Structures are given as structure tokens and as C-alpha cells.
Amino acid sequence: MNRREARDLAFSILFERSFNTDADAEKFYADAIENRECADDAYVREIFFGVEEKCAELDAVADKHFANWKRNRISNVSAAIIRLAVYEILYTDIPNKVSINEAIELSKKYDDEKTKTFINGVLNAVAKEA
């Protein structure tokens, strides 16, 4: 599995998690991997559990750059994309530009066409601050 595929899988598990926040994280992750019939990937695991552990911090960092938006106005898709990318920006050695571009691609694939501009703005602001 290449990095883009792993990121896509991590995103889908994070998105699904937004509807099942009370479930045990380890069991949720194991079930998600099993249901998708794919191998456990180190990058997917790092992203899922990193976002899980630091979710409140990631949200606080991103929320500062929402301009006139509130978190409750963005979709669960956008929230998962932003959390994943902010985690990459703050906690991995992936170049910020790559994380932002990949987040935009996820947005184009899974979210409303209009959200890519919002996500790009938030993530660029986070990257400048990091």
C-alpha cells in the first residue's frame, strides 16, 4: 500500500470513528481493518491512534483558523480531513505542502467541491504557525 492509499484508508477510518466515538479505540480500529479486508499498515495505525490521542489539540489548532466558521458547521468529512492533515503537519516528517495537497485531494474525492478552499486556507495557516 502506498502512502496515498494509506492516507485514504486512515481518512475513512477516522471519518467512520466520528460516528462511533464511544467504542474502544483498539477494537474499533481492528474491526475497521478487518471489515475492509486489508492488512494493518503502520502509517494508518500511526495516523488513527495519533489523531485519537491528540484530537482535542488538533481541533484547537485548526479552530483558530476557521475565520467565521464554527466546528459544528463543518461536515464530519472535512473534520476528519483537517484532523489528519494537522496531525501530519505537527507530528510527522511529511512536508507540509504534501500534507496540504493530499488533504485537498481527499476533499475533492469525498467532500463538497466548495470545501477544498476552506480546507486549504485552514491548513496553510496551521502550517505557517507550525
RAGI-V728599 format. One record per pair of residues at least 4 apart in sequence whose C-alpha atoms are under 6 Angstrom apart, sorted by the first residue. I is the first residue (numbers start at 0). GAP is how many residues later the second one is. D is the distance in whole Angstrom. If there is no record, write none. Layout:
i: {I	I}
gap: {GAP	GAP}
d: {D	D}
//
This chain:
i: {0	2	5	9	13	14	16	23	30	32	45	46	48	50	57	58	64	80	81	84	86	87	88	97	103	105	106	106	115	119}
gap: {4	4	38	34	66	65	4	4	4	5	4	4	4	4	25	4	57	22	4	14	4	4	7	4	12	4	4	9	4	4}
d: {6	6	6	5	6	5	6	6	6	6	6	6	6	5	6	6	5	6	6	6	6	5	5	6	6	6	5	6	6	6}
//
